[in-house]
């Protein structure tokens, strides 16, 4: 039995992925029109050290900036390859939270690596790749946690493909100058952690329905039940097995 999905974007409305792509494209246009826009919103370790409270926003905003046309093309292409499937599995709200938290998580790791003086770091950084890697990590964790609920015979091969893709991208980053592997790794780890605690976690309820009970929601339900409240089940129903991407740029 393949669980059904109710995660559908209302007809005529923009998906979260579409909004992210629009903001990313608009931000790149602003960079071209007004060069100070980049320095104001890029990740800047010196600025964060100088005035931390006033510059932490850069850990998020830098994920919508890019250094060149080829840079934004690679990242937006990657988003269009994996984004639709991840959003269909996570829903719009959790997809957005997954993407944004992965950008921040990747930049935090990169910022800390820069402070430690680790090789391959730079005081400035920008790009959506931390968020893209977060989608990859989150999707991988989602499949690992829920693979028994899908009928796709190639799911194990798909998981192996995701692992191989991540390894190849990381290895490629080591061979190309200017690639922030710390942001990539931090984004992937953050995405996997988000999916583990807040991502869709499929379970069967008392009447055999497949419902979504995220790990932290389940813990909260147990706490409420222990305090005399009522525990409520989730409502995710998957429609089909996931389409497994063979490449994430």
PEFENLIN-V329146 format. One record per helix or strand of 3 or more residues. SS is the DSSP state (helix for helix, strand for strand). FROM is the first residue (numbers start at 1). TO is the last residue. If there is no record, write none. Layout:
ss=SS from=FROM to=TO
ss=SS from=FROM to=TO
This chain:
ss=helix from=16 to=33
ss=helix from=36 to=41
ss=helix from=45 to=50
ss=helix from=52 to=55
ss=helix from=58 to=64
ss=helix from=69 to=90
ss=helix from=92 to=115
ss=helix from=129 to=149
ss=helix from=155 to=175
ss=helix from=181 to=198
ss=strand from=202 to=204
ss=strand from=210 to=212
ss=helix from=215 to=226
